[in-house]
Amino acid sequence: MAGSIEAIQKILQETVAPGISDIRERLARVEVEIKRLDDKIDTTNDRIGSLRNEMISEIRRVDQKIDLSLEFRERLAALEARVAAH
């Protein structure tokens, strides 16, 4: 009986153990790839955040220009009305 248990253990070590070792190696490679993807995602998120901030700043500048243009137009209309009244 002990001989057959040893034989089964030997068979398992020769067939299953290499497969488990291969799975461990593959898992380690997958973990490295996941880490790389996480780093790329973080970099992309940082870039998106930077672009978002730039866009917000540019929109604010355009808004200010629009506000100034509207104010200028209102003043011009008021002056035109004064000139037309005289």
Backbone as JSON, one array per atom type, in Angstrom:
{
  "sequence": "MAGSIEAIQKILQETVAPGISDIRERLARVEVEIKRLDDKIDTTNDRIGSLRNEMISEIRRVDQKIDLSLEFRERLAALEARVAAH",
  "N": [[0.82, -1.2, 0.0], [1.92, 1.27, 0.82], [3.77, 1.59, -1.14], [2.19, 1.99, -3.4], [1.0, 4.44, -2.78], [3.23, 6.09, -2.75], [3.89, 5.87, -5.41], [1.7, 7.09, -6.6], [2.01, 9.67, -5.56], [4.42, 10.33, -6.79], [3.65, 10.34, -9.48], [1.79, 12.42, -9.43], [3.51, 14.56, -8.73], [5.09, 14.62, -10.98], [3.28, 15.26, -12.98], [1.25, 17.13, -12.15], [2.58, 19.1, -10.59], [4.44, 20.51, -12.36], [2.54, 21.83, -13.93], [1.27, 23.49, -12.08], [3.41, 25.09, -11.37], [3.83, 26.38, -13.83], [1.42, 27.78, -14.01], [1.74, 29.54, -11.86], [3.9, 31.08, -12.8], [2.74, 32.26, -15.05], [0.71, 33.72, -13.81], [2.26, 35.53, -12.37], [3.32, 37.01, -14.51], [0.97, 38.09, -15.52], [0.22, 39.71, -13.36], [2.28, 41.61, -13.49], [1.68, 42.8, -15.95], [-0.83, 43.87, -15.35], [-0.07, 45.78, -13.46], [1.42, 47.48, -15.13], [-0.63, 48.37, -16.82], [-2.23, 49.69, -14.93], [-0.48, 51.78, -14.26], [-0.38, 53.1, -16.73], [-3.04, 53.88, -16.94], [-3.21, 55.63, -14.76], [-1.41, 57.62, -15.64], [-2.76, 58.46, -17.93], [-5.13, 59.43, -16.78], [-4.04, 61.57, -15.34], [-3.19, 63.18, -17.45], [-5.63, 63.73, -18.68], [-6.86, 65.17, -16.63], [-5.19, 67.4, -16.57], [-5.62, 68.45, -19.15], [-8.32, 69.01, -18.89], [-8.29, 71.03, -16.96], [-6.91, 72.99, -18.43], [-8.76, 73.43, -20.47], [-10.93, 74.46, -19.01], [-9.78, 76.84, -18.08], [-9.37, 78.14, -20.51], [-12.0, 78.38, -21.44], [-12.99, 80.11, -19.51], [-11.49, 82.4, -20.12], [-12.51, 82.97, -22.66], [-15.17, 83.44, -21.97], [-14.82, 85.79, -20.47], [-13.96, 87.52, -22.49], [-16.24, 87.57, -24.07], [-18.04, 88.72, -22.27], [-16.86, 91.27, -22.01], [-17.11, 92.15, -24.62], [-19.9, 92.28, -24.85], [-20.44, 94.24, -22.94], [-19.1, 96.4, -24.08], [-20.62, 96.65, -26.42], [-23.09, 97.38, -25.33], [-22.45, 99.88, -24.21], [-21.74, 101.25, -26.52], [-24.19, 101.24, -27.84], [-25.64, 102.84, -26.08], [-24.28, 105.29, -26.37], [-24.79, 105.77, -29.06], [-27.53, 106.13, -28.92], [-27.64, 108.5, -27.41], [-26.4, 110.28, -29.17], [-28.18, 110.21, -31.29], [-30.36, 111.32, -30.07], [-29.71, 113.97, -29.8]],
  "CA": [[0.0, 0.0, 0.0], [2.79, 2.43, 0.89], [4.41, 1.71, -2.45], [1.25, 2.58, -4.36], [0.84, 5.85, -2.4], [4.43, 6.75, -3.24], [3.79, 5.91, -6.88], [0.7, 8.13, -6.92], [2.65, 10.95, -5.25], [5.41, 10.58, -7.84], [2.9, 10.69, -10.7], [1.25, 13.78, -9.23], [4.63, 15.5, -8.77], [5.58, 14.71, -12.36], [2.26, 15.78, -13.9], [0.53, 18.28, -11.63], [3.5, 20.13, -10.09], [4.88, 21.42, -13.42], [1.4, 22.66, -14.33], [1.09, 24.52, -11.04], [4.53, 26.02, -11.53], [3.53, 27.16, -15.03], [0.33, 28.69, -13.66], [2.33, 30.58, -11.02], [4.69, 31.97, -13.66], [1.79, 33.04, -15.86], [0.06, 34.65, -12.9], [3.23, 36.6, -12.09], [3.37, 37.87, -15.7], [-0.3, 38.82, -15.57], [0.3, 40.76, -12.34], [3.16, 42.66, -14.03], [0.92, 43.5, -16.99], [-1.87, 44.66, -14.66], [0.62, 46.94, -12.88], [1.72, 48.39, -16.24], [-1.9, 48.99, -17.23], [-2.59, 50.64, -13.87], [0.38, 52.95, -14.43], [-0.83, 53.81, -17.93], [-4.33, 54.5, -16.61], [-2.9, 56.78, -13.9], [-0.83, 58.65, -16.5], [-3.84, 58.98, -18.78], [-6.0, 60.24, -15.92], [-3.34, 62.82, -15.07], [-3.23, 63.99, -18.68], [-7.01, 64.19, -18.85], [-7.07, 66.21, -15.64], [-4.47, 68.59, -17.02], [-6.36, 69.0, -20.28], [-9.58, 69.55, -18.36], [-7.97, 72.32, -16.35], [-6.6, 73.93, -19.51], [-10.02, 73.77, -21.15], [-11.69, 75.33, -18.11], [-9.13, 78.15, -18.12], [-9.63, 78.75, -21.82], [-13.42, 78.74, -21.46], [-13.13, 81.32, -18.68], [-10.95, 83.53, -20.88], [-13.49, 83.28, -23.72], [-16.31, 84.07, -21.29], [-14.46, 87.18, -20.14], [-13.96, 88.29, -23.73], [-17.64, 87.75, -24.46], [-18.61, 89.71, -21.35], [-16.33, 92.59, -22.39], [-17.73, 92.52, -25.9], [-21.28, 92.67, -24.58], [-20.4, 95.51, -22.24], [-18.72, 97.39, -25.09], [-21.78, 96.84, -27.3], [-24.11, 98.14, -24.59], [-21.98, 101.26, -24.12], [-21.84, 101.84, -27.85], [-25.61, 101.47, -28.11], [-26.03, 104.0, -25.27], [-23.72, 106.47, -27.02], [-25.56, 105.99, -30.3], [-28.84, 106.67, -28.54], [-27.42, 109.89, -27.02], [-26.12, 111.05, -30.38], [-29.42, 110.27, -32.06], [-31.29, 112.19, -29.34], [-29.28, 115.38, -29.93]],
  "C": [[0.86, 1.26, 0.0], [3.47, 2.67, -0.46], [3.48, 2.34, -3.47], [1.0, 4.06, -4.05], [2.04, 6.65, -2.92], [4.39, 6.88, -4.76], [2.81, 6.99, -7.32], [1.3, 9.51, -6.67], [3.66, 11.32, -6.34], [4.73, 11.01, -9.13], [2.36, 12.11, -10.59], [2.36, 14.83, -9.33], [5.13, 15.68, -10.21], [4.56, 15.36, -13.3], [1.62, 17.08, -13.41], [1.49, 19.42, -11.24], [4.01, 21.04, -11.21], [3.75, 22.35, -13.9], [1.16, 23.79, -13.35], [2.2, 25.56, -11.14], [4.31, 26.93, -12.74], [2.44, 28.19, -14.75], [0.86, 29.83, -12.8], [3.12, 31.59, -11.85], [3.77, 32.85, -14.5], [1.09, 34.09, -15.0], [0.99, 35.83, -12.57], [3.32, 37.55, -13.28], [2.1, 38.7, -15.83], [-0.29, 39.96, -14.55], [1.18, 41.91, -12.81], [2.41, 43.47, -15.08], [-0.18, 44.37, -16.37], [-1.24, 45.91, -14.05], [0.94, 47.95, -13.97], [0.46, 49.11, -16.7], [-2.37, 50.02, -16.2], [-1.77, 51.93, -14.0], [-0.05, 53.78, -15.64], [-2.15, 54.53, -17.67], [-4.09, 55.74, -15.74], [-2.33, 57.93, -14.73], [-1.9, 59.29, -17.38], [-4.79, 59.86, -17.98], [-5.35, 61.58, -15.59], [-3.39, 63.75, -16.28], [-4.63, 64.55, -18.91], [-7.31, 65.32, -17.87], [-6.4, 67.51, -16.05], [-5.19, 69.25, -18.19], [-7.67, 69.63, -19.84], [-9.34, 70.94, -17.75], [-7.64, 73.38, -17.4], [-7.87, 74.37, -20.22], [-10.86, 74.72, -20.3], [-11.1, 76.74, -18.13], [-9.43, 78.86, -19.43], [-11.1, 79.18, -21.94], [-13.65, 80.01, -20.64], [-12.61, 82.55, -19.42], [-11.93, 83.94, -21.99], [-14.71, 83.95, -23.11], [-16.03, 85.53, -20.96], [-14.47, 88.06, -21.39], [-15.39, 88.56, -24.21], [-18.29, 88.81, -23.58], [-18.13, 91.13, -21.71], [-16.95, 93.08, -23.69], [-19.17, 92.98, -25.7], [-21.34, 94.03, -23.88], [-20.06, 96.64, -23.22], [-19.91, 97.69, -26.01], [-22.86, 97.67, -26.62], [-23.71, 99.61, -24.48], [-22.09, 101.97, -25.46], [-23.29, 102.15, -28.21], [-26.1, 102.68, -27.33], [-25.51, 105.29, -25.9], [-24.48, 106.79, -28.31], [-26.93, 106.59, -30.0], [-28.71, 108.14, -28.14], [-27.21, 110.77, -28.26], [-27.4, 111.23, -31.2], [-30.42, 111.21, -31.4], [-30.93, 113.66, -29.51], [-29.45, 115.81, -31.33]]
}
